[in-house]
Amino acid sequence: MQKHDLDFFLIGAQKCATSWMFYCLKDHPEICIPDKKIEIGYIGGEMFKEKGEDWFFDRFTHTGDEKVFGDVSVDYLYDLSSAETLRGYSSCPKFVLSLRDPLERMISSYYWLLRRGKLPRLPLNDGLKSLLNEAPGFPENIDSALEEVVRRSCYAEQIERYLHQYPPEDILVILYDEIKSDPLKSIQRVYRHIGVDDTFSPPSLSVQPK
């Protein structure tokens, strides 16, 4: 593969089935993505800056039969600079964006971080008490441990950065509820969007990575 010539990016959002999509993308014989999903290894992130381009592109193993190359990380959506940064790594990329009801996403994120020891082991209402007691409107100050839990559900500003940089028709939005109700149809929409055989049924279709 040629550096600076990626075809697509699965950009998020967090806790919206992006890990499931990663495995379904990896199953497809016409798609090449990194061998392992490393969220913080995304282009432009601190790990990328520390380890360099060679490290990033060495994570791709391909046979020569693939038609498209891409990357997967929810931090592409959350990082303020990613939309601009990716211009240097693709001439006309396709984007895939998986979204979920923002409150459901926030709750899922809360318990995920709690299980990983990143938040105190408190019931949801107690853990979010500082937010629930706020006056109506978006809180100006958020406890640092809850910052990402809340901010990653504020999709509008994150998506607008991509809409300012790329044609809307190049950004495919898949809803989490669509994935749950018809996973095959959902992943085949993704295949079609990025330009590979959309009749393929991935072995990971029924896998629940997390």
C-alpha positions in Angstrom: 0.0 0.0 0.0 1.1 3.6 -0.5 1.4 5.9 2.5 -1.0 8.9 2.5 -3.5 7.0 0.4 -6.2 5.5 2.7 -9.6 5.0 1.2 -11.9 5.2 4.3 -12.1 5.9 8.0 -14.5 4.5 10.6 -14.5 7.5 12.9 -16.8 6.6 15.8 -18.7 7.3 17.9 -17.5 5.5 21.1 -19.8 2.8 22.5 -21.7 2.6 19.2 -20.6 -0.8 17.8 -17.4 0.4 16.2 -15.5 -2.7 17.6 -18.1 -5.0 16.0 -17.7 -3.1 12.7 -13.9 -3.4 13.0 -14.1 -7.2 13.0 -16.7 -7.2 10.2 -14.4 -5.0 8.1 -11.4 -7.2 8.8 -13.4 -10.3 7.7 -13.9 -8.8 4.2 -11.3 -10.1 1.7 -11.3 -6.8 -0.2 -10.6 -4.6 2.8 -7.3 -4.0 4.6 -7.2 -2.3 8.0 -4.7 -2.5 10.8 -4.2 -5.9 12.3 -5.3 -4.7 15.8 -7.8 -2.0 16.8 -5.8 0.6 18.8 -8.1 3.5 19.5 -5.3 5.8 20.6 -3.1 4.8 17.7 -5.1 6.9 15.2 -3.5 9.3 12.7 -2.6 12.5 14.5 -2.9 11.2 18.0 -0.1 11.2 20.6 0.8 7.6 20.0 1.0 8.2 16.2 3.2 11.3 16.8 5.5 9.3 19.2 5.9 6.2 17.1 5.6 7.7 13.6 4.2 6.9 10.2 6.2 3.8 9.7 4.8 2.3 12.9 1.3 3.1 11.8 1.5 1.7 8.3 3.4 -1.4 9.5 0.3 -2.4 11.3 -1.4 -3.3 8.0 -0.9 -6.8 6.7 -2.2 -7.4 3.2 -2.1 -10.1 0.6 -2.4 -7.9 -2.5 -6.0 -8.9 -3.2 -7.5 -6.0 -1.2 -9.3 -3.1 -3.0 -9.5 -0.6 -0.2 -7.5 0.4 2.9 -8.7 2.2 5.9 -8.5 2.8 9.7 -10.8 2.6 12.6 -10.8 4.8 15.8 -13.5 6.6 17.7 -11.0 9.3 18.5 -11.2 10.5 14.9 -14.6 11.9 15.8 -13.6 13.2 19.2 -10.3 14.8 18.4 -10.8 18.4 17.3 -8.0 18.3 14.7 -8.7 15.0 13.0 -11.0 16.2 10.2 -8.2 18.5 8.9 -5.3 16.1 9.7 -6.8 13.3 7.6 -6.7 15.5 4.5 -3.0 14.7 4.4 -3.6 10.9 4.3 -6.3 10.5 1.6 -7.3 12.3 -1.5 -11.1 11.6 -1.3 -11.9 9.4 1.7 -15.1 7.8 2.6 -16.3 8.1 6.2 -18.4 5.8 8.3 -20.1 7.1 11.4 -22.0 5.0 13.9 -24.3 6.9 16.2 -26.5 6.0 19.1 -29.1 7.8 21.3 -26.7 10.3 23.1 -28.1 9.5 26.6 -27.8 5.7 26.0 -24.3 6.2 24.7 -23.4 8.2 27.8 -24.8 5.6 30.2 -23.0 2.8 28.3 -19.8 4.8 28.5 -20.3 5.4 32.2 -20.5 1.7 33.1 -17.7 0.8 30.7 -15.3 3.3 32.5 -16.6 2.1 35.9 -15.7 -1.5 35.0 -12.2 -0.4 33.9 -11.7 1.4 37.2 -11.7 4.8 35.6 -14.7 6.0 37.7 -15.7 5.4 41.3 -18.0 2.4 41.8 -21.2 4.4 42.3 -24.7 3.9 41.0 -25.4 6.0 37.9 -27.5 8.6 39.7 -24.9 9.1 42.4 -22.0 9.1 39.9 -23.7 11.7 37.7 -25.2 13.8 40.6 -23.0 16.8 39.8 -24.5 16.9 36.3 -28.1 16.0 37.3 -28.1 18.9 39.8 -27.1 21.5 37.1 -29.5 24.1 36.0 -31.1 23.4 32.6 -28.6 23.7 29.7 -25.2 22.3 29.1 -22.9 22.4 32.2 -19.9 24.7 31.9 -17.8 22.7 34.3 -17.7 19.0 34.3 -15.8 16.8 36.7 -12.7 15.6 34.8 -13.5 11.9 35.2 -16.9 12.5 33.5 -15.7 14.9 30.8 -15.5 12.4 28.0 -18.6 10.5 29.2 -20.6 13.6 28.5 -18.7 15.3 25.7 -18.5 12.3 23.4 -22.3 12.3 23.3 -22.3 15.9 21.9 -22.3 14.8 18.3 -23.2 18.0 16.5 -20.0 19.9 16.9 -17.9 16.8 16.2 -19.8 16.0 13.0 -19.8 19.6 11.8 -16.1 19.6 11.5 -16.3 16.8 9.0 -19.1 18.4 7.1 -17.0 21.5 6.7 -14.2 19.6 5.2 -15.8 16.8 3.1 -18.9 16.3 0.9 -21.9 15.0 2.9 -22.4 12.1 0.5 -19.0 10.7 1.5 -20.1 10.4 5.1 -22.3 7.3 5.9 -24.3 7.4 9.2 -25.3 4.1 10.6 -27.5 4.0 13.7 -26.9 1.7 16.6 -30.5 0.6 16.6 -30.2 -0.4 12.9 -27.2 -2.5 13.7 -29.1 -4.3 16.5 -32.2 -4.9 14.4 -30.5 -6.0 11.2 -26.7 -6.4 11.5 -26.2 -7.9 8.0 -28.0 -5.1 6.3 -26.1 -2.5 8.3 -22.6 -3.9 7.5 -23.5 -4.4 3.9 -24.4 -0.7 3.7 -20.9 0.0 5.0 -19.4 -2.3 2.4 -21.3 -0.6 -0.4 -20.3 2.8 0.8 -16.6 2.1 0.8 -16.7 0.3 -2.6 -16.4 -3.4 -1.9 -18.6 -6.4 -2.5 -21.7 -5.7 -0.5 -23.1 -9.3 -0.8 -20.4 -10.6 1.6 -21.6 -11.9 4.9 -18.8 -11.6 7.6 -18.1 -14.5 10.0 -18.0 -11.9 12.8 -21.6 -10.8 12.2 -22.9 -12.3 15.5 -19.8 -11.6 17.5 -20.1 -9.2 20.5 -16.6 -7.9 21.1 -17.5 -6.0 24.3 
